[in-house]
């Protein structure tokens, strides 16, 4: 009996430490918790984007200065991504995610009190620093806990949460600001973000397959160099920079385009355009699953092509074409991001947190840098100027996607 009992216990322990498979209770718990994390993080990150025209009017600043309220957050988040991932190697994935979500929510609840644009920008930068722990760790957490055969689908669910978070973060403030002030609009978004963060904190399971590692500047630098030496990872990092930069550039100035001539739409109606994020919710999940079945190379390349077609349709001064274009642009972007982010976790077989951090550093640096440069393009050429700028970025993204056919040995 004792020998049989020992074998049973050993099997139970082995099963408990096995990577999570799709359909299991553990898989559902993890993906639901990270879905909530994506909601909270992206509501906080992009609530300001829907309020850019209101900031410009309320503080009497230019659209380019107003857009810095987005770039400040994503820029500081990019800088904090790698330190946050390093801390997670030492103190654990869940602990860093929970601390990050809590701090960002506290800052978000204080932002509506900002008396000047300068204070608002500083607060948004601080929120970017606080936010970094969730995106920096989430991909590494999934890559460790979920079986690689189901990783694409799990990553797709997390990205789907970010798309809905981005939708709520833009839709709710744009609806509130139409009958109130930007302060109440931002407060409403911050409260929603805090509620989703509490949901994540309550449900997020502790890591089973994570093992703490000592961290030092030399170790981190060595791990980063190892990932940067991989040509496939370098290509994915560059893709993250370019695709996110183009995506944020378009959405930063979409509100200005639709509220101005020849469209002249009211703020609340413009906010409904962010419902196109639901296309991203669908395509990110579908692309994640399709990449597991059909291969990541083809799905990534096809997604970039769809983004380009969508962008081209937004250029003519035709509302119907512009809306269809934004639908394709948004869906294609989230499909590409879902594939690329999951691919990083597969190629990097060790020190995944640093690999994910490098991807996200590039991703959010692209948002900050390209988003700021797009302000110059908009000032010089309006929507056509922004479209030309993003179109040039997409040509590079297409070339990089083709490069993945040659450099990647993992699909």
N, C-alpha and C positions, 0 to 999 in steps of 0.2 A: 504493500500500500504506500509506504513512504517513498519508494522509487517512482511509483506512478504519480504521486503527488508532486514530486520535484519536477518531473517532466512536464506536468500540466502547468506549474508555475512558470517554468522557463518559457513555455510556448506563449503564455499570457504576456509575459514581459516582452518577448520578441515581437508579438503582435502589437503591443502598445507602442513600441518604438519604431514600428514600420511607418513609412511615409503614407500620408492620407490618400485614399483613393476616392474618386468621384462617386457620390451616392452614399458614402458613409456619414454617420452623425458628426464625426470630427471634422470632416471636409465641409459640411454645411455650416457648422458653427464658426469655423475659421473664415470662410468666405463671406458669411453674413457680417461678422465683426469687421472685416476689412472693407466690406461694402460701406458700412457706417463710417469707417475712418475716411474713406474717399469722399463721402458726402460732406463730413465736417471740414476736412482740409480744403476742399475746393470751394465751398461756400465762403470760407474765410479769405481764401486767396483772391477770388475774383468778384466778390460783391462790389468792389470799387469800380470794376469795369463798366457796369451798367449805369454808374453815377458820374461818369466822366463829363458829360455835358452839364450836369448839375454842379459839379465842382468848378468847372470853368466859369459858369455864371455866378455862383455863390461867392467865390473868392476873386472873381474878376481876373482870371489868368487865361492863357492861351490853351488850345486843345493839347499842344505838345507838353506843356507843364502839367496839365491835368492828368495826362497819360502816365506821368511819372509815379502816380499813386499805385499803378500796377507794376511798373518796372522796378520801383524801390523794393516791393515785397519779393518779387521773383529773383531780383538780383541778390538780395541778402540771403534768401533761401538757398540760392546756388552756392554762395560762399560757405554756408553752414552745413551743407549736405555731407561733405566728407568728414568733418569733425563729428557730426552726429552719428554717422555710420561707424566710425571708430569707437565711439562711446558704447554703441550697441554690441560691439565685439567683446567689450570688457564687462558691461553691466547687464546685458541681455536685451533682446529685441523688444519684448513687450514693455519692459520698464521704460525704455527710451520713448517708445510711441505714446505711452500714457502721459509721461511728463511733458512731452511736446504738445500734445493735444490740449492738455490742461492750461499750459502757459499761453498758448495762442488764443484760447477762448477768453481768458482774463483780459488780455490786451485788446481783443476785438470789442469787448463790452465797454472799454474806455475810449475807443476811437471817436465815437460820435460827439465827445466833448471837445474835440480839437478846435481851438479858436482861430487858427490861421492855417494856410496851406502848408507852411513849413512844419508846423506841429503834426499835421496829418501825415505828411510824408515821412517824418521821423517815426511816428507810430506805426505806419505801414511797414517801414523797414524793420522795426523791432518785431513786428508780427511775422515777417518773413523768417527772421532768425529762429523764432520760437517754433514755427511750423515745420522746420526742416526734418525733425525727427521722424515724422510719420512717413513721408515719401522716401526718405533715405533708407528706411528699414523694411518697409512693407514688402518690397520685391524680394529682398534677401530672405525674409521670414517665410514667404510662400515657397521660394525655391528650396528651402530646407525642409519644410513640413509636408509639402505635397509631392506625390509621386510624379516623376518627370513626364509620364504618359498623360497626366491630367493637368500639367502645369499651365499649358496654354489656356485652357478653359478657366482655371482658377484666376489667372492673371487677367483674363477677359472680364471676369466678374468684378475684380477690384477696379479696373479701368472704367467699367460701367458705372460703378459708384462715383468715380471722379467726374464722369460726364453729367450724371444727375446732380451732383453737388455743384458743378459749374453752372448747370441750368438754374437750379434754385437760387444760387448766389447772384445770378443776373436777373432772373425773372421777378423774384420777390421785391428787391429794391426798386426796380424800374416801375413796378406797379404802385408801390407805396409813395415814391417821389412824385408821382403824377398828381396826388392830392395832398401831399405833405412836404416836408423838407428832407434833404439828403441825410440829416442827422437821424431822423426817425427811420428812414429807409435802411441805413447802415446798422442801426440798433436791432431792427427786426431780423436782419440777416445774421447778426452776431448771436442772437438768442437761439435761432435755429441751429447754428453751427454747434453751440454748446450742448444742445439736446442730443444731437447725433454723436458728439464726443462722449457724452455720458453713456450712451448705448454701447459704443465701442469698448469703453473701459469696463463695463459690466460683463460683456460677453467674450472678450478676447482671451483665448486660452494661453496659458504659459507655453513657451517653446518646449517641445519634447526632444528634438534632434539637435538643438543648439548646444554648443560647448563653449564656455567662456575662454577667451584667449588674452594673454597679456598684450598690452598695446604700448607702443612707443613711437616717437616720430620716425625713427629709422625703419621700424617694421612697417608702418603705414606707407612710407615712401617706397619701400621695396615692393610691397603689394601693388601699389598704384603703377609703378614702373612695369611690373610683370603684365598687368592688364593692358597698359598702353603699348606694350611690345607686340600684342596680338593684333594683326591687321583687321580681322573681322570685328573685334571689339572697337577698334578705332573708327571703323566705318559706321558702326551703330551709334557711337557717341556723336559723330559728326551729323548723322541723320537726325538724332534727337535735337541737336542745336538748331538745325535748319528748319525742320518741320514745326517745332514749337514756336520758333521765331516768326515764321510766316503766319501761323495760326493766330497768335496773339496780335500781330500787326493788323490783320484783317478785322478782328473783333474789336480792337481798341477804337477803330475809326468808323466802324459800321454804324454806330449810333449817330455820329455827326453826319454821315452820308444820308441816312434815311430821314432825319429830321430837317435837313436842308432841302432847297429846291433841287430837282423838280418833284421830289416825293412829298416833303413837308408833313411827315407822319407825326402824330403825338407820341410823347414818351412812353405811355402805357402800351400803345400798339407796337412801337419799336421793340419793347421788351418781349413781346410775344415771339419775335424772331429767334430768341434764345431757346424756344421750344425745339429748334433744330438740333439741340444737344441730344434730344432723344434718339435722333438718327445715330449719333455716336454711341449711345447706350446699346443700341441694337448691333451696330457694326463691330464694336469692340469685342462683344461676346461672340458674335459669329466668326469674326476673323481669328480670335483666339482658338476656337474649336477647329476651324478650317486649317489653321497652320499645323495643328497636331495631326490632321488627316492627310492634307494635300502638300504640305511642305511650306516653310516660311518664305522661301525666296519668291515664289510666284505670288503669294498673297500680299507681300510687302510691295512688290513692283506694281501690281494691279491697284493697290490702294493709292500709291503716289500718282498714278495716271488719273484716277478719279478726282483727286484733289485739284490737279491742274485743270481738268475740264470744268469743275465747279468754279474755280477762280475766273476762268475766261468768260463764263456766263454772267458774272456780276459786273462786267465792265460797261455794257450798254446801259443807257438810262431807261431801262424797262423794268418795272417792279416785278413782274412775274418771272422774268429771266433771272433777276437778281436773287429772288427767293429760292428758285430751283437751284441756282448756283451755290448758294449758301448751304442748302441741304446736302448737296454732293460734296462740297468742300469739307463740311463738318464730319460727315460720315466717313469720308476717306481718311481724314486726319486721325480720327480715333482708331480706325482699323489699323493704320500704319503704326501708331504708337503702341497699341496692344501687342502687335507682332514683335516689334523691335525690343520693347521692354522685356518680354518673356524670353526672347532670344538671348539677351545678355545673360540671364540666369542659367541658360543651358550651356553656353560656350564657356563661361567662367565656372570651372568645376570646384575651385576652392577660393576662399576669401571673397565670397559672393557679395558681401555687404559693400566692400570697396568697389567692386565692379558695378553694382547697382548705383552706388554713389557717384561714380564717374559719369554714368549715363545721365543721371538726374542733374548733376552739375551742368553738363552740356545742355540738357533740356531746358532748365530754368535760366541758364545764362543766355541761351538763345531768346527766351521770352523777354529778358531784360534788355539785352543789347539790340536785338532786331526791333523790339517794340519801341525803343527810343529812337532808332534810326528811321523807323517808319513815320515818326512825327515830323522829321525833316522832309521825307518824301511827300507827306500829306500837305505840309506847308507850301512846298514848291509846285506840286501838281495835283492836289486834291486826290480823289479816289483813283484816278488813272495813275497817278504817281505811286500810290501805295500798291496798286495792283501790279505795276511794272516791277517794283521792288520785290514783292513776294514771288512774282513769276520767275525772276532771276534766281531766287533761292530754290524754287522747285526744280529748275533745270539741273541744279547741282544735286538735289535730292534724287532725281531720276538717275543721274550718273552713278551716284553712290549705291543706289539699289541694284543697278546692274553689276556693280563691283562685287556685291555679296555673292553673286553666282560663281565668281572665280575664287574669292578668298576664303569663304566659309566652308569648313569641313563638317559642320554640325547643322542639321536642318530639322 
